[in-house]
Amino acid sequence: MRWFSCIAVWMVSVSAVLGEEALALKSAVEAGWTSNATETVDGPSDLFVEHKHELSLSHSMGALSLRGTLLFEQTRFATVSVEDDMSAAAGVEAALELDKGMVLRAGYALTRDWVGEGLPLDGAMIGVANGKVTHETMLELAVMGKDQQVNVIVNGSWRYPEDAVISGLPIELPPVRLDPQVGVVGVGVNWEKAVTGAMAVLGRLKGDFSSVPEADQFDYGRLPGTAGTVAGGVRTKTDNLLVEFLAGATLVWPLIDPGLREVLPYLAMQSELALGDRWTLALRAEKSVDLDDPLDPVASSTSEIELSARYRMTDAIALSAAVSRSDEMGIFDASQTRQVQTASLRLDYAMADQASLSLRALRKWVEESGDSYTIDRFTLAINTQF
């Protein structure tokens, strides 16, 4: 109740400053069928409905720009109700032009999640109703010169899980917290310099630091860690081609034993190619370190690659296809692994400037902890924007 009261006060105060003329609303309602509602081995099929809504207020007052956002999303299943999810968030962003070519940005967001999970077990369904509160902050200073730009970024995320309620067992268990409290703070510098009209060189320096309360370190086996990344690359852009490539290395270690240092490759790459007026091809790849929610007690190595294509059949109809693969492995416990492969096909129809329909088919192959399973999803979505 306190969280909802805070949102109400925030909405009134921001509305008074920004005025009604800066109101925008985006909504998406999606209905469909999934072959595996619990996303587990032998998970049951079910029908579901998802809806997402974003309300934003924005305004500029001289050198100061403000934006406030409210987000709400919910997933409901027809029969496997233990998988129902809900999330609500409020955020505020500000940008201040300090001088010509110098901008300071700041933001804060509060998210409340209610997460349902189901586990089929010997013909019964074990349900876990969980919740968490997440605080996120961001501070960025952008300095732009004639042919180069430097961005200094500080961001933080603090996750506070709540007690979970377990149902479906022969005996009733008291509520218990299943996850540790985790905070991650990142400090980074991004630099780019134009060398020609179509090419720029890039540099990135970043440090991430995770923290875990001492009691949670013992209770949940989760340990704080540190990761430092150095990378360089190029960006080139022409009329029909964009390529951005950053490569380097990440040094990661647990805080309790810096001697257990590991050096891992770092990669951030994206490209997009337009073939005439109809076809667009895109490739994205990333290799990095995750300190926020890793598979092992300290950090995970993550790799992602996605290839997608889009064909604009008419001005209102477009067909998209994508294949992707993601791999995650514990850095200090390599036995912890997870692999997900996805293939999807989507048809979009723009009914008007403010409304569109989407039909989507997706198949996902998952391998984790020695188990493997597949997920099929077929959905119809209505998207609106005002």
C-alpha positions in Angstrom: 0.0 0.0 0.0 2.8 2.4 0.8 4.3 1.8 -2.7 1.1 2.7 -4.4 0.7 5.8 -2.2 4.2 6.9 -3.4 3.2 6.5 -7.0 0.0 8.6 -6.5 2.0 11.4 -4.9 4.6 11.2 -7.7 1.9 11.4 -10.4 0.2 14.5 -8.9 3.5 16.4 -8.3 4.8 15.6 -11.8 1.5 16.5 -13.5 1.4 19.8 -11.7 4.9 20.7 -13.2 4.5 19.2 -16.6 0.9 19.9 -17.6 -1.6 17.8 -19.5 -0.2 18.6 -22.9 2.8 16.3 -22.5 0.9 13.1 -22.0 1.6 9.9 -24.0 0.2 6.4 -23.6 1.4 3.1 -25.2 -0.4 -0.1 -24.7 0.0 -3.7 -25.9 -2.4 -6.6 -25.4 -1.3 -10.1 -26.4 -3.2 -13.3 -26.3 -1.9 -16.7 -27.2 -1.1 -20.3 -26.5 2.1 -21.9 -25.2 3.1 -25.5 -25.2 5.0 -25.1 -21.9 3.5 -22.7 -19.4 6.0 -23.4 -16.6 9.0 -23.5 -18.9 10.2 -26.7 -17.3 10.6 -30.4 -18.4 7.1 -31.8 -19.0 5.5 -28.4 -18.5 1.8 -28.2 -19.4 0.3 -26.2 -22.3 -2.0 -23.3 -21.6 -3.7 -20.2 -23.0 -2.5 -16.8 -21.7 -3.1 -13.1 -21.9 -0.4 -10.4 -21.5 -1.0 -6.7 -21.4 1.6 -3.8 -21.0 0.9 -0.1 -20.6 3.3 2.9 -20.4 2.1 6.3 -19.4 4.7 9.2 -19.8 4.7 12.9 -19.0 7.4 15.1 -20.4 8.2 18.8 -20.6 11.1 21.2 -21.2 11.8 24.4 -19.3 14.7 26.2 -20.9 17.8 24.1 -20.4 16.0 21.5 -18.3 14.0 18.6 -19.7 11.9 16.3 -17.5 10.2 13.0 -18.1 8.1 10.8 -15.8 7.0 7.3 -16.6 4.6 4.8 -15.2 4.7 1.1 -16.4 2.4 -1.8 -15.7 2.4 -5.3 -17.1 0.6 -8.5 -16.3 0.5 -12.1 -17.5 -2.5 -14.3 -16.7 -2.8 -18.0 -17.6 -6.1 -19.8 -18.1 -5.4 -22.9 -15.9 -1.8 -22.7 -14.7 -2.5 -19.7 -12.4 0.6 -20.3 -10.3 2.5 -18.8 -13.3 0.7 -15.5 -13.2 3.0 -12.5 -13.1 2.6 -8.7 -12.5 5.0 -5.8 -12.5 4.5 -2.1 -11.8 7.2 0.6 -12.1 7.6 4.4 -11.7 10.5 6.4 -13.0 11.7 10.0 -13.5 14.4 11.3 -15.7 16.0 14.8 -16.0 18.4 16.3 -18.6 20.1 19.6 -18.0 22.2 21.5 -20.6 25.1 22.8 -18.5 26.8 24.5 -21.4 27.1 24.3 -25.2 27.9 20.6 -25.9 27.6 19.5 -22.2 24.5 17.7 -20.9 23.9 16.2 -17.5 21.3 13.4 -17.3 19.9 11.7 -14.2 17.2 9.1 -13.5 15.6 7.0 -10.9 13.2 4.1 -11.2 11.3 1.9 -8.7 9.9 -1.5 -9.8 7.7 -3.9 -7.9 7.4 -7.4 -9.2 5.0 -10.2 -8.3 6.4 -13.4 -9.9 4.7 -16.8 -10.1 6.5 -20.0 -10.8 5.2 -23.5 -11.2 7.0 -26.9 -11.0 5.2 -30.1 -12.2 6.1 -32.9 -9.8 4.6 -36.4 -9.9 1.3 -35.2 -11.3 1.0 -32.3 -8.9 1.8 -28.6 -9.5 4.1 -26.9 -6.9 3.6 -23.2 -6.9 6.0 -20.5 -5.7 4.6 -16.9 -5.3 7.5 -14.5 -5.0 8.0 -10.8 -5.0 10.8 -8.2 -5.2 11.5 -4.5 -5.2 14.2 -3.0 -7.4 15.7 0.4 -7.2 17.6 1.8 -10.2 19.6 5.0 -10.6 21.6 6.6 -13.4 23.8 9.6 -13.7 25.5 10.6 -17.0 27.6 13.5 -18.2 27.9 13.9 -21.9 30.6 16.2 -23.3 30.5 16.8 -27.1 33.2 18.5 -29.1 33.7 19.3 -32.8 34.6 15.7 -33.8 34.5 13.7 -30.6 32.2 12.9 -27.6 32.8 11.5 -24.1 30.1 10.0 -21.9 30.7 9.3 -18.2 28.1 7.1 -16.7 27.3 5.9 -13.2 24.4 3.5 -12.7 23.2 1.3 -9.9 20.6 -1.4 -9.2 19.5 -2.8 -5.8 17.2 -5.8 -5.6 15.3 -6.7 -2.5 13.5 -10.0 -2.7 10.5 -10.7 -0.4 9.3 -13.9 1.3 8.0 -16.5 -1.1 4.8 -18.5 -0.5 5.0 -22.2 -1.5 1.8 -24.0 -2.4 0.8 -27.5 -3.6 2.8 -29.5 -1.0 1.2 -32.0 1.4 2.3 -29.8 4.4 2.0 -26.1 4.6 5.4 -24.3 4.8 5.9 -20.8 6.3 6.9 -18.0 3.9 10.6 -18.0 3.3 13.0 -15.8 1.3 14.6 -17.8 -1.6 17.0 -15.2 -3.0 19.7 -12.9 -1.6 19.7 -9.1 -1.7 22.0 -7.9 -4.4 23.3 -4.5 -5.4 25.4 -3.7 -8.5 27.1 -0.4 -9.2 28.7 0.4 -12.5 31.0 3.2 -13.5 32.0 3.7 -17.2 33.5 6.0 -19.8 32.5 5.8 -23.5 34.6 7.8 -26.0 34.2 8.2 -29.7 36.1 10.3 -32.3 35.1 10.9 -35.9 38.0 10.1 -38.3 35.9 10.6 -41.5 32.4 11.5 -42.3 31.4 7.8 -42.2 33.7 6.3 -39.6 34.5 6.9 -35.9 36.8 5.1 -33.5 35.3 4.0 -30.2 36.7 3.3 -26.7 35.1 1.9 -23.6 36.3 1.6 -20.0 33.9 0.1 -17.4 33.9 -1.2 -13.9 31.1 -3.1 -12.1 30.9 -3.9 -8.4 28.4 -6.3 -6.8 27.5 -6.3 -3.1 25.7 -8.9 -1.0 24.9 -8.5 2.7 27.1 -10.7 4.9 24.2 -12.7 6.3 23.0 -13.5 2.7 26.5 -14.6 1.7 26.3 -17.4 4.2 22.6 -18.2 3.8 22.4 -18.2 0.0 26.0 -18.9 -1.0 26.2 -15.7 -3.1 29.4 -13.7 -3.0 30.2 -10.1 -4.1 32.5 -9.6 -7.1 34.2 -7.0 -9.3 34.6 -6.8 -13.1 36.6 -4.4 -15.1 36.3 -4.0 -18.9 38.5 -2.3 -21.5 37.5 -2.3 -25.2 38.0 -0.4 -28.4 36.5 -0.5 -31.9 35.0 1.3 -34.8 31.7 2.5 -36.1 31.0 3.0 -39.8 27.8 4.2 -41.4 26.8 4.7 -45.0 23.4 5.2 -46.7 22.5 1.5 -46.4 25.0 0.0 -43.9 25.7 0.4 -40.2 28.5 -1.5 -38.5 29.6 -1.0 -34.9 32.2 -3.2 -33.3 33.8 -3.1 -29.9 36.3 -5.8 -28.6 38.4 -6.1 -25.6 38.8 -8.0 -22.3 37.1 -8.2 -18.9 38.9 -9.0 -15.7 36.6 -10.5 -13.0 37.3 -11.7 -9.5 35.5 -12.5 -6.2 35.9 -9.9 -3.5 36.9 -12.4 -0.9 39.8 -13.7 -3.0 41.2 -11.3 -5.6 43.8 -14.1 -6.5 41.0 -16.0 -8.3 41.2 -13.5 -11.2 39.8 -14.6 -14.6 40.3 -12.7 -17.9 37.5 -13.2 -20.4 36.9 -11.7 -23.9 34.5 -8.9 -24.3 32.5 -8.2 -27.5 29.7 -5.8 -28.4 28.8 -5.8 -32.1 25.8 -4.7 -34.2 25.2 -4.3 -37.9 22.3 -3.4 -40.1 22.1 -3.6 -43.9 19.2 -2.2 -46.0 18.7 -4.0 -49.4 16.6 -1.6 -51.4 13.4 -0.3 -50.0 12.0 -3.7 -48.9 14.6 -5.8 -47.2 16.6 -5.1 -43.9 19.1 -7.5 -42.4 20.5 -7.2 -38.9 23.2 -9.0 -36.9 23.9 -8.5 -33.2 26.5 -10.2 -31.0 27.6 -9.7 -27.4 29.9 -11.4 -24.9 30.1 -10.0 -21.4 30.1 -10.8 -17.7 26.9 -10.8 -15.5 27.3 -9.9 -11.8 23.6 -9.2 -11.2 22.0 -12.7 -11.4 24.7 -15.2 -12.3 24.6 -19.0 -12.4 27.5 -19.4 -10.0 28.0 -17.6 -6.6 30.0 -14.7 -8.2 29.6 -14.1 -11.9 28.6 -15.7 -15.2 30.0 -15.5 -18.7 27.2 -14.7 -21.2 27.3 -14.9 -25.0 24.5 -13.8 -27.3 24.1 -13.7 -31.1 21.0 -12.9 -33.2 20.4 -12.7 -36.9 17.2 -11.1 -38.1 15.5 -10.1 -41.4 12.6 -7.9 -42.2 10.6 -7.7 -45.4 8.3 -4.8 -46.0 5.6 -6.3 -48.2 3.5 -3.1 -48.4 3.5 0.3 -46.6 1.3 -1.3 -43.9 2.5 -5.0 -43.8 5.9 -6.3 -42.8 7.2 -9.8 -42.2 10.1 -10.5 -39.8 12.1 -13.6 -39.0 14.9 -14.1 -36.4 17.1 -16.8 -35.0 19.2 -16.4 -31.9 21.3 -18.3 -29.4 22.4 -17.4 -25.8 24.9 -19.2 -23.6 25.6 -18.7 -20.0 28.2 -20.4 -17.9 29.4 -19.9 -14.3 32.9 -18.4 -14.3 34.1 -20.0 -11.0 31.8 -23.0 -11.3 31.8 -24.1 -15.0 29.4 -26.9 -14.3 26.5 -24.4 -14.1 25.4 -23.8 -17.7 22.3 -22.6 -19.6 21.8 -22.5 -23.4 18.7 -21.1 -25.2 18.1 -21.2 -28.9 15.2 -19.3 -30.4 13.5 -19.1 -33.9 10.6 -16.7 -34.5 8.4 -15.5 -37.3 6.3 -12.3 -37.0 3.7 -10.5 -39.2 3.0 -6.8 -38.5 0.0 -4.9 -39.9 -0.3 -1.1 -39.3 -4.0 -0.4 -39.2 -3.4 3.3 -38.5 -0.7 5.6 -37.2 -1.7 4.8 -33.7 -2.6 1.1 -33.9 -1.1 -2.1 -35.3 -1.7 -5.9 -35.2 1.0 -8.5 -34.8 1.0 -12.3 -35.3 3.9 -14.2 -34.0 5.1 -17.8 -33.8 8.1 -18.8 -31.7 10.0 -21.9 -30.8 12.6 -22.1 -28.0 15.1 -24.9 -27.2 16.5 -24.7 -23.6 19.2 -26.8 -22.0 20.1 -26.2 -18.3 21.3 -28.2 -15.3 21.3 -31.4 -17.3 17.7 -31.0 -18.5 16.3 -29.9 -21.9 12.9 -28.9 -23.0 11.2 -26.9 -25.8 8.6 -24.1 -25.8 6.2 -23.1 -28.6 4.3 -19.9 -28.5 1.7 -18.5 -30.9 0.3 -15.0 -30.2 -1.9 -12.2 -31.5 -1.1 -8.7 -30.3 -2.8 -5.3 -30.5 -0.5 -2.3 -30.1 -1.8 1.2 -29.6 0.0 4.6 -29.2 -1.5 8.0 -28.4 
